Structure formats: structure tokens, C-alpha cells
Amino acid sequence: MAADPTRTADFVYVRLHGDAELYVGGYTDDSLDDWARWIEAQDCDAYVYFDNDVKVRAPLDAQALAERLGVSP
């Protein structure tokens, strides 16, 4: 997970390009758990874009993160 940036709006926008290697693979359960905790800690709307699509993992990772957050993708 990247360093915690300074928030400049009343929402966060996150682009996720891959867990271990950019654009190549999916996210681990532990990594998605970390992202879910980080998003919940922001206490605002979050827009998350998965762009780790070389192996077509982006939709599955988006669904898995949405489930952790209790929202629909």
C-alpha cells in the first residue's frame, strides 16, 4: 500500500494497478483487507478504480473489495 497522501477533497479516489507487480496480477486477501481498512478509516466517499487487468483480475478484485466494505460494485 502506498504512503498515506494528503487529502484535498471530501472524497478519496484510488487507482489500484496491481499488488506485487503493476498491471499483471490480482490482489491478495491480506492486501484487499488492508485497502478496506484504509478506505473505511477515511470516513468519506471513496472511488476505487482497479486497473490490474492483464490477467483479467480487476473485476474480481473490485467485487472482493466491495464485499469487504459492504457495498455494491
Backbone hydrogen bonds, N-H to C=O, Kabsch-Sander energy under -0.5 kcal/mol:
donor,donor_aa,acceptor,acceptor_aa,energy
12,V,45,D,-2.3
14,V,47,Y,-3.1
16,L,14,V,-0.6
16,L,49,Y,-3.1
17,H,15,R,-0.6
23,Y,17,H,-4.7
24,V,21,E,-1.5
25,G,21,E,-0.9
32,L,28,T,-2.5
33,D,29,D,-2.4
34,D,30,D,-2.2
35,W,31,S,-2.5
36,A,32,L,-2.5
37,R,33,D,-2.3
38,W,34,D,-2.4
39,I,35,W,-2.8
40,E,36,A,-2.6
41,A,37,R,-2.0
42,Q,38,W,-0.8
42,Q,39,I,-1.0
43,D,39,I,-0.5
43,D,40,E,-1.0
45,D,10,D,-0.7
47,Y,12,V,-2.9
48,V,46,A,-0.6
49,Y,14,V,-3.2
50,F,48,V,-0.5
51,D,16,L,-3.5
51,D,49,Y,-0.6
53,D,51,D,-0.9
54,V,23,Y,-1.3
56,V,53,D,-1.3
57,R,52,N,-0.9
61,D,57,R,-2.7
62,A,58,A,-2.6
63,Q,59,P,-2.2
64,A,60,L,-2.3
65,L,61,D,-2.5
66,A,62,A,-2.4
67,E,63,Q,-2.3
68,R,64,A,-1.7
69,L,65,L,-1.8
70,G,66,A,-0.9
70,G,67,E,-0.7
71,V,66,A,-2.4
